[in-house]
């Protein structure tokens, strides 16, 4: 079946891209061949004066290249040739006899945006689903079909670098403001307006080449070599500061853009093709593409095997507990148009919770992510109460009350007396086993864990925790609803710490042991930042709250004994009354607004080593902390807490910021090799008995030369 249809309408060829059997349009070799045929047909037809490229999908224009073809490259030269072929295709769009109009509605990403940039005119539909982006750096690549060359010429150097180096989405209105597109219309008239503009282009009423303004400030910097040098230098410095040199595609993208300014047009395109080829064969790109496949496969997984019933619709939810977590859950639900009945025991608590929901939504309004009308609509979806009125028709209730089993048992009993038959009771606990909460339920098969991460509206992961008694339909419905909230959802089996907190415990504990030994706070944090984590482990303790960390640590020690025994430092520092950032006193100093300063040197007095500090190499710090986490992740596979290694890597990356360019803790096993990893763990365990004993599964893999993932074909 053809992906393209061509209909000539009054001198305008309307080319509709609708890839059969796929939810989105994407460029593959077969599709590109069809485009070449369409170009030939249109160029030969003298009656055609203009052309329109439009999508047959309801909410996607073109999502970019088919990533599968990247796996077929056998060398950097292969990838370079593919990029050069893309340049040839886009040049036909840009330089052919017939001027093209891109009629964009929905996602216009990667190669889709590059194709649009090659068109003479771009129109977007004013839809919330319309976003434009060059996200290639998120795969460890650079734009390879002319994006590094055409985008700066269209929107100016500074806007282009921001888009290319972050891969961020640009919405329709912003695209119009920056000059990325020429016009914005209602989606219902997009096709008609595009045809009209194609006629005007063909008749010469609209010039094919038009000047684009970057504003006075932009012109001052970008229209001369000295100004451009300043822009490139600042961009390079900021890139190195944020990436710490771990993402080579960022610097390659800068080099490709610069080549377009420093040499000829041909030089710019040749440099882009060469650097695209080089980036396609980096280890970083390999890991980031693995994460792409992992998240894509996860979206199709409802967390159950066999013939489970389909997810039940959830048109309304109840949230018990209006504190920080409860308010976050209510806010993200309202963002997705889901009505929320919000309950607490006191009117003041309900009012405070509603205020917190308003603050989250107001922040989106301030950042222009939503309109005033959308803000008011979303806020109106959340209503509060101090009793159970309004809960009789709630199909899913999420409990986010105090972390106390007796309190949760009381809530289960009270809620089940008013909820409709078949309603799901989800507990947002991070420490209490789900089967213990379910002990108070009349129907434990309807009880499930929904472990959100803080802050809920920013953190992408949701752990759905199931017990042996949780019904398959309950699992599927909970997973589907989590995805409706925009979360990346993994399903894990009930166990102390579940998965994410389980692997975090030895990592945090080992950081504490280093403090016990006298290693400086800033040395530990810097080493793990350099390893690739977004924040250091000691900073993380302050952010989470030392009281929360202490309680969680005690639970893990109770479950796993000396192997996960918290450091002496943590207990001693907690005993001094320090709470971390929320108490404006922790391992670091904080001002009245809670902004972090330097290390609070007085905290060393509460550590076993006192004020005496020792030097330790970053490499040793990184090995002890990272391998403690990796080994624990293997144990979670071994014990059946994880359903698949994929879920463990996704959970670590999206839940605690494990470095994406490393792929995840189980990908680290495959990268290092099980045998080499066992040897490194044994050496550490000889020095620190019990803490680094290699997981049994890891030893088995070492003996059989096994891996978690296939070494050929798709990584997931």
C-alpha positions in Angstrom: 0.0 0.0 0.0 1.2 3.5 -0.9 2.2 6.0 1.8 1.6 8.9 -0.5 -1.4 10.0 -2.5 -1.2 12.9 -5.0 -4.3 14.8 -6.1 -4.1 17.9 -8.4 -6.5 20.6 -7.4 -6.7 23.7 -9.7 -3.0 23.7 -10.4 -1.9 22.6 -6.9 -0.7 19.1 -6.2 -1.9 18.0 -2.7 0.4 15.3 -1.5 -1.0 13.4 1.5 1.4 11.4 3.6 -0.4 8.6 5.4 1.8 5.6 6.3 -0.4 2.5 6.3 -0.6 0.5 9.5 1.4 3.0 11.5 0.2 5.5 14.1 2.6 8.1 12.8 4.3 9.1 9.6 8.0 8.5 9.4 10.7 8.4 6.7 12.0 5.1 5.6 13.8 4.0 2.4 10.5 2.9 0.9 8.8 6.2 1.8 11.7 8.2 0.4 11.5 6.3 -2.9 7.8 7.2 -3.1 8.6 10.9 -2.5 11.2 10.7 -5.3 8.5 9.3 -7.6 6.0 12.0 -6.5 8.6 14.8 -7.1 9.2 13.5 -10.6 5.5 13.3 -11.4 4.9 16.9 -10.1 7.9 18.4 -11.8 6.9 16.9 -15.2 3.3 18.1 -15.0 3.4 21.6 -16.4 -0.2 22.3 -15.1 1.1 22.0 -11.5 2.2 25.4 -10.3 2.4 24.7 -6.6 2.3 21.8 -4.1 1.1 21.1 -0.6 2.5 18.5 1.8 -0.1 17.4 4.4 -0.6 14.5 6.7 -3.4 12.0 6.7 -2.9 11.4 10.4 -5.1 13.3 12.9 -2.4 14.4 15.3 1.0 13.9 13.6 2.5 15.6 10.6 5.8 13.6 10.3 7.5 12.1 13.3 10.9 11.9 11.7 13.0 9.0 10.4 12.3 5.4 11.0 14.8 4.5 13.7 15.0 0.9 12.6 17.1 1.9 9.6 19.8 3.3 11.9 20.4 -0.3 13.1 21.2 -1.3 9.5 24.3 1.0 9.4 27.5 -1.0 9.4 29.9 2.0 9.5 30.0 5.7 10.0 30.4 6.0 6.3 27.0 4.3 5.8 25.3 6.8 8.0 27.1 9.7 6.3 25.8 8.5 2.9 22.3 8.3 4.3 22.5 11.8 5.5 23.8 13.0 2.1 20.8 11.2 0.5 18.5 13.1 2.8 20.1 16.4 1.7 19.4 15.5 -2.0 15.8 14.8 -1.2 15.3 18.0 0.8 17.1 20.0 -2.0 14.4 18.8 -4.4 11.8 20.3 -2.1 13.6 23.5 -1.8 14.9 24.1 -5.3 12.5 22.3 -7.7 10.4 24.1 -10.2 7.3 23.8 -8.1 7.1 25.7 -4.7 6.0 23.6 -1.8 3.8 24.5 1.2 4.0 22.4 4.4 0.6 22.1 6.1 1.5 21.1 9.6 -0.9 19.8 12.2 0.3 17.7 15.2 3.8 16.6 15.8 6.4 17.8 13.3 9.7 16.3 14.5 13.2 15.6 13.2 13.1 14.8 9.5 9.5 16.1 9.4 10.7 19.6 10.5 13.7 19.4 8.2 11.3 18.7 5.3 9.2 21.6 6.3 12.2 23.9 6.5 13.0 23.0 2.8 9.5 24.1 1.8 8.8 27.6 0.6 6.0 28.2 3.1 4.9 26.7 6.4 1.5 26.8 8.0 0.6 25.3 11.3 -2.7 24.3 12.8 -3.5 26.0 16.0 -3.9 22.7 18.0 -2.5 21.7 21.4 -1.0 18.7 19.7 1.0 20.8 17.2 4.7 20.8 18.2 7.8 21.3 16.2 11.2 20.1 17.2 14.6 18.6 16.2 15.0 16.0 19.0 18.0 14.2 17.4 20.4 15.0 20.3 18.1 12.9 22.5 19.2 9.9 20.5 22.9 11.0 20.6 22.6 12.2 17.0 22.5 15.5 15.2 19.9 16.6 12.6 21.0 14.8 9.4 18.7 16.1 6.7 19.8 19.8 6.6 18.4 20.9 10.0 21.7 22.4 11.2 21.9 24.5 8.1 18.3 25.6 7.3 17.1 26.2 10.8 19.6 29.0 11.6 18.8 30.7 8.3 15.1 30.6 9.2 14.9 31.6 12.9 18.3 33.0 13.6 21.4 31.5 15.2 20.4 31.8 18.9 16.9 30.4 18.5 18.2 27.6 16.3 20.9 26.6 18.7 18.4 26.5 21.6 16.2 24.1 19.6 19.0 21.9 18.3 20.9 21.6 21.5 17.9 20.9 23.7 15.6 19.1 21.3 12.7 20.9 23.0 9.2 21.2 21.5 8.0 24.5 20.1 4.3 25.0 20.1 2.4 26.6 17.2 2.1 30.1 18.6 5.8 30.2 19.5 6.7 28.8 16.1 4.9 31.7 14.5 6.5 34.3 16.8 10.0 33.1 16.1 9.5 32.9 12.3 9.7 29.1 12.3 6.4 29.1 10.4 4.8 31.7 8.3 1.1 31.4 9.3 -1.1 29.8 12.0 -4.7 28.8 11.2 -7.5 26.7 12.6 -6.9 23.0 11.8 -10.3 22.8 10.0 -9.1 25.3 7.3 -5.5 24.2 7.1 -5.8 22.4 3.8 -7.7 25.1 2.1 -5.4 27.9 3.2 -2.3 25.8 2.2 -3.7 25.3 -1.3 -4.4 29.1 -1.5 -0.8 29.9 -0.5 0.6 27.3 -2.9 -1.3 29.1 -5.7 0.1 32.5 -4.6 3.6 31.1 -4.5 3.2 29.6 -8.0 1.9 32.9 -9.3 4.7 34.9 -7.7 2.4 36.7 -5.3 4.5 35.3 -2.4 8.3 35.2 -2.8 9.9 31.8 -2.4 12.9 33.3 -0.6 11.9 35.7 2.1 14.1 37.5 4.7 13.6 36.5 8.3 14.1 38.9 11.1 16.0 37.9 14.3 15.2 41.2 16.0 17.6 44.1 16.8 19.6 42.3 19.5 19.8 39.1 17.4 20.9 41.0 14.3 23.6 42.8 16.4 25.1 39.4 17.4 24.4 37.3 14.4 25.1 39.5 11.4 28.9 39.8 12.0 31.6 37.3 12.7 32.6 38.7 16.1 29.0 38.5 17.3 28.6 35.0 16.0 31.8 34.0 17.7 30.4 35.2 21.0 27.2 33.2 20.5 29.0 30.0 19.7 31.5 30.4 22.6 28.7 31.0 25.1 26.7 28.0 23.7 29.7 25.8 23.9 30.5 26.8 27.5 26.9 26.3 28.6 26.7 22.9 26.8 29.9 21.7 28.5 28.6 22.9 31.9 25.3 21.1 31.6 26.5 17.9 29.8 29.9 17.6 31.5 31.1 16.3 28.2 29.1 13.2 28.2 27.0 13.9 25.1 29.3 14.3 22.0 26.4 15.1 19.7 25.9 18.4 21.4 29.3 19.6 20.4 29.0 18.0 17.0 25.8 19.9 16.4 27.5 23.2 17.3 30.3 22.4 14.8 27.8 21.6 12.1 26.0 24.8 12.6 29.2 26.8 12.7 30.3 25.2 9.4 27.3 26.7 7.7 28.5 30.1 8.7 32.2 29.7 8.2 32.3 28.1 4.7 30.1 27.6 1.7 26.6 26.1 1.7 28.1 22.9 0.4 30.6 22.8 3.2 27.9 23.2 5.8 25.9 20.2 4.4 29.0 18.1 4.0 30.0 18.7 7.6 26.5 17.9 8.9 26.6 14.6 6.9 30.0 13.7 8.2 29.2 14.5 11.8 25.9 12.7 11.6 27.8 9.6 10.5 30.3 9.8 13.3 27.6 10.3 16.0 25.6 7.4 14.7 28.5 5.1 15.8 29.1 6.5 19.3 28.4 4.4 22.4 26.2 7.2 23.7 23.9 7.0 20.7 23.7 3.3 21.1 22.5 3.6 24.7 20.1 6.5 23.9 18.5 4.5 21.0 18.2 1.6 23.3 16.2 3.8 25.7 14.0 5.0 22.8 13.1 1.4 21.9 12.6 0.5 25.6 10.2 3.3 26.2 8.4 2.6 22.9 7.9 -1.1 23.8 6.8 -0.1 27.3 4.0 2.0 25.9 2.4 -1.1 24.5 2.8 -3.1 27.7 -0.2 -3.1 30.1 1.8 -5.0 32.7 -0.1 -8.3 32.4 0.5 -11.4 30.4 -2.1 -13.6 28.7 -5.7 -12.8 28.1 -6.3 -10.0 30.6 -9.4 -7.9 30.3 -8.9 -4.5 28.6 -8.4 -1.4 30.8 -11.6 0.0 32.2 -12.3 3.7 31.5 -11.4 6.1 34.3 -13.3 9.3 33.9 -13.0 10.6 37.5 -10.7 9.8 40.4 -10.7 10.4 44.2 -7.5 11.5 46.0 -7.2 11.1 49.8 -4.7 13.4 51.4 -4.2 16.9 50.3 -0.5 17.2 51.1 2.4 17.7 48.7 2.0 14.3 47.0 -1.8 14.3 46.9 -1.9 17.8 45.5 0.6 16.8 42.8 -1.5 13.8 41.8 -4.6 16.0 41.7 -2.9 18.6 39.6 -1.5 16.2 36.9 -5.0 14.5 36.7 -6.6 17.9 36.1 -4.0 18.7 33.4 -5.3 15.7 31.5 -8.9 16.7 31.9 -9.7 14.2 34.6 -12.1 15.4 37.4 -10.7 14.9 40.9 -12.6 14.7 44.2 -10.0 15.8 46.8 -10.4 14.8 50.5 -8.8 15.5 53.8 -9.9 15.5 57.4 -9.9 19.3 57.9 -11.2 22.2 55.9 -7.9 24.0 56.3 -6.0 21.1 54.9 -8.3 20.9 51.9 -7.9 24.6 51.2 -4.2 24.3 51.4 -4.2 21.4 49.0 -6.4 23.2 46.5 -4.0 26.1 46.8 -1.1 23.8 46.0 -3.0 22.5 42.9 -3.6 26.1 41.8 0.1 26.9 42.2 1.1 24.0 39.9 -1.4 25.0 37.3 -0.5 28.7 37.6 3.1 27.9 36.9 2.1 26.3 33.6 0.1 29.5 32.8 3.0 31.7 33.7 5.3 29.7 31.4 2.6 30.0 28.7 2.2 26.2 28.5 -1.5 26.7 28.8 -3.9 29.5 28.1 -5.9 31.4 30.8 -9.0 29.5 29.7 -7.3 26.2 30.0 -6.0 27.1 33.4 -9.5 27.9 34.7 -11.0 24.8 33.1 -8.3 22.6 34.7 -8.6 24.2 38.1 -12.4 23.8 38.0 -11.9 20.0 37.7 -10.6 19.7 41.3 -13.2 19.9 44.1 -12.5 19.4 47.9 -14.3 17.8 50.8 -13.8 16.6 54.3 -16.2 13.7 54.0 -16.8 11.0 51.4 -19.5 12.9 49.4 -18.9 12.5 45.7 -17.0 9.3 46.0 -19.8 6.9 45.2 -19.1 7.0 41.5 -15.3 7.1 41.6 -13.7 4.1 39.7 -10.2 4.8 41.0 -9.2 6.2 44.4 -5.6 7.1 45.1 -4.6 7.3 48.8 -1.7 9.6 49.7 -2.1 9.9 53.5 0.5 9.7 56.2 3.0 6.8 56.0 1.5 4.8 58.9 0.0 1.3 58.3 -2.8 1.8 60.9 -3.8 5.1 59.3 -3.8 3.5 55.9 -5.9 0.5 57.2 -8.5 2.9 58.6 -8.6 4.8 55.2 -9.1 1.5 53.3 -12.1 0.5 55.5 -13.7 3.9 55.4 -13.3 4.3 51.6 -14.5 0.9 50.7 -17.8 1.6 52.5 -18.6 4.3 50.0 -16.8 3.4 46.8 -18.8 1.7 44.0 -18.4 -2.1 43.5 -15.3 -2.9 41.6 -13.5 0.4 42.4 -9.7 0.3 42.5 -7.9 1.3 45.7 -4.4 2.6 44.9 -2.0 3.5 47.7 0.8 6.0 47.0 3.2 4.6 49.5 7.0 4.6 49.1 7.8 2.4 52.1 4.9 0.1 53.2 4.4 -3.2 51.3 1.2 -3.2 49.3 0.1 -6.6 50.6 0.1 -5.1 54.1 -2.1 -2.3 53.1 -4.4 -4.8 51.3 -4.9 -6.7 54.6 -7.6 -4.3 55.6 -9.5 -4.6 52.3 -12.7 -6.6 51.7 -11.3 -7.4 48.3 -7.4 -7.4 48.1 -7.6 -8.1 44.4 -8.7 -4.5 43.9 -5.7 -3.0 45.9 -2.6 -1.8 44.0 0.3 0.5 44.6 0.9 3.7 42.6 4.3 5.1 43.6 4.6 8.6 42.2 7.8 10.5 42.5 8.2 14.0 43.8 7.4 16.5 42.5 4.6 14.7 40.7 4.1 17.2 38.0 7.8 17.1 37.0 8.9 13.5 37.6 8.1 11.2 34.6 8.1 7.8 36.3 5.2 5.9 38.0 5.8 2.5 39.6 2.7 0.4 39.7 3.2 -2.2 42.4 1.2 -5.4 42.4 0.8 -8.3 44.8 0.1 -12.0 43.9 -3.6 -11.2 44.6 -3.9 -8.1 42.4 -6.4 -8.7 39.6 -5.1 -8.5 36.0 -7.8 -6.1 35.1 -6.9 -3.8 38.0 -3.2 -3.8 36.8 -4.2 -3.0 33.2 -6.5 -0.2 34.2 -4.0 1.3 36.6 -1.2 1.2 34.0 -3.5 2.7 31.3 -4.5 5.5 33.7 -0.9 6.2 34.6 -0.1 6.7 30.9 -3.1 8.9 30.6 -1.4 11.2 33.1 1.6 11.3 30.9 3.7 9.0 33.0 6.2 6.4 32.0 4.9 3.4 33.8 6.7 0.3 35.0 5.0 -2.6 36.8 6.9 -4.2 39.7 6.1 -6.9 42.2 5.5 -6.1 45.8 8.7 -6.1 47.9 10.4 -3.8 50.5 11.4 -0.6 48.6 9.7 -1.9 45.5 12.3 -1.3 42.8 13.5 2.3 42.5 13.9 2.9 46.3 15.4 -0.6 46.6 18.3 0.2 44.2 18.6 3.7 45.6 19.2 2.4 49.1 22.7 0.9 48.6 23.8 3.9 46.5 22.8 6.4 49.3 24.2 4.1 52.0 27.5 3.9 50.3 27.7 7.7 50.0 27.0 7.8 53.8 29.8 5.3 54.4 32.2 7.6 52.5 31.1 10.4 54.9 31.8 8.0 57.8 35.3 7.5 56.4 35.9 11.3 56.2 35.4 12.0 52.4 34.3 15.6 51.8 30.6 16.2 50.9 31.4 18.2 47.8 33.9 15.5 46.6 31.2 12.8 46.7 28.6 15.0 45.0 30.9 16.2 42.3 32.1 12.6 41.5 28.6 11.4 40.9 27.7 14.5 38.9 30.7 13.7 36.7 29.5 10.1 36.4 26.3 11.6 35.0 23.7 11.8 37.7 21.6 15.1 37.7 22.4 15.7 41.4 24.9 14.3 43.8 23.8 11.7 46.5 24.3 14.1 49.4 22.3 16.8 47.7 19.6 14.2 47.1 19.4 13.4 50.8 18.8 17.1 51.5 16.2 17.3 48.8 14.3 14.2 49.9 14.5 15.2 53.6 16.8 13.6 56.1 13.9 12.4 58.2 12.3 10.6 55.2 15.7 9.1 54.2 16.2 7.9 57.8 12.8 6.2 57.9 13.3 4.5 54.5 16.8 3.4 55.5 15.5 1.7 58.6 12.9 -0.2 56.7 15.5 -1.4 54.2 17.9 -2.4 56.9 15.1 -4.3 58.6 14.3 -6.2 55.4 17.8 -6.9 54.2 20.1 -6.8 57.3 23.6 -5.5 57.4 24.0 -5.4 53.6 21.7 -2.3 53.5 22.5 -0.9 56.9 22.5 3.0 56.7 25.6 4.9 57.5 26.4 6.1 61.0 26.6 9.6 59.6 22.9 9.7 58.6 21.7 8.7 62.0 23.9 11.2 63.8 23.0 14.1 61.5 19.3 13.3 61.9 19.8 13.3 65.7 20.9 16.9 65.5 17.5 18.0 64.1 18.6 18.7 60.6 15.9 18.0 58.0 17.6 19.1 54.8 16.3 21.7 52.4 12.7 21.8 53.8 14.2 22.7 57.2 16.8 25.0 55.6 19.5 23.1 57.5 21.1 19.9 56.2 24.4 18.9 54.7 24.3 22.1 52.8 23.4 25.7 53.7 20.1 27.2 52.5 18.8 30.8 52.5 15.3 31.8 53.6 13.9 30.9 50.2 15.4 27.4 50.4 18.1 28.2 47.8 21.1 25.9 48.2 24.5 27.4 49.1 27.7 25.7 50.0 28.5 22.8 52.3 27.6 23.4 56.0 31.0 22.7 57.4 29.5 22.4 60.9 27.8 19.2 59.9 31.1 17.3 60.0 31.1 17.5 63.8 28.1 15.0 63.7 30.0 12.5 61.6 32.2 9.6 63.0 35.3 11.2 61.3 34.6 14.6 62.8 36.3 17.5 61.2 39.1 15.3 59.8 38.7 14.8 56.1 40.5 12.5 53.6 41.1 12.7 49.9 39.6 9.9 47.6 39.7 9.7 43.9 36.6 10.4 41.9 37.0 7.0 40.2 36.8 5.1 43.5 33.8 7.1 44.7 32.0 6.4 41.3 32.8 2.7 41.4 31.6 2.2 44.9 28.3 4.0 44.5 27.5 3.0 41.0 28.3 -0.7 41.4 26.3 -0.9 44.6 23.3 0.2 42.6 24.0 -2.0 39.6 24.4 -5.1 41.8 21.1 -4.4 43.6 19.3 -4.0 40.2 20.6 -7.4 39.2 19.2 -8.8 42.5 15.8 -7.3 41.6 15.8 -9.3 38.3 16.9 -12.4 40.2 14.2 -12.1 42.8 11.4 -11.4 40.2 10.7 -7.9 41.4 11.1 -6.8 37.9 9.2 -8.3 35.0 12.0 -7.5 32.5 15.4 -5.9 32.5 13.9 -3.2 30.3 11.7 -2.0 33.2 14.7 -1.9 35.5 16.7 0.4 33.2 13.7 2.6 32.4 12.9 2.8 36.1 16.4 3.9 37.1 16.8 6.5 34.3 13.3 8.0 34.7 12.9 7.6 38.4 16.3 8.6 39.9 18.2 10.1 37.0 20.6 7.2 36.3 22.7 8.6 33.4 20.8 8.0 30.2 24.0 7.8 28.2 24.9 4.7 30.1 21.5 3.1 29.3 20.6 2.0 32.8 22.1 -0.2 35.5 21.4 -3.5 33.7 22.8 -2.1 30.4 26.0 -1.3 32.5 26.3 -5.0 33.2 26.2 -5.8 29.4 28.6 -2.9 28.7 31.2 -3.9 31.3 30.6 -7.6 31.0 29.3 -9.9 33.7 32.7 -11.6 34.4 34.5 -8.3 34.7 31.8 -6.9 36.9 31.9 -9.9 39.2 35.7 -9.4 39.5 35.3 -5.7 40.4 32.6 -6.5 43.0 34.6 -9.2 44.6 37.6 -6.9 45.0 35.3 -4.3 46.7 33.7 -7.0 48.8 37.1 -8.1 50.1 37.6 -4.6 51.4 34.0 -4.1 52.6 32.7 -7.5 53.5 29.0 -8.1 52.8 28.3 -4.8 51.0 29.4 -5.9 47.5 28.8 -9.6 47.4 27.9 -10.2 43.7 24.3 -11.2 43.0 23.8 -14.9 42.3 22.4 -14.1 38.8 25.4 -12.1 38.0 27.8 -15.0 38.8 25.6 -17.2 36.7 25.8 -14.8 33.8 29.6 -14.5 34.2 29.9 -18.3 34.0 27.8 -18.5 30.8 29.0 -15.3 29.2 25.4 -14.1 29.4 23.8 -10.7 28.7 20.5 -9.1 29.6 19.9 -7.9 26.1 20.5 -9.4 22.6 23.8 -8.4 21.1 22.3 -8.1 17.6 19.1 -6.6 16.1 16.8 -4.4 18.1 18.1 -3.9 21.7 14.6 -4.5 23.1 
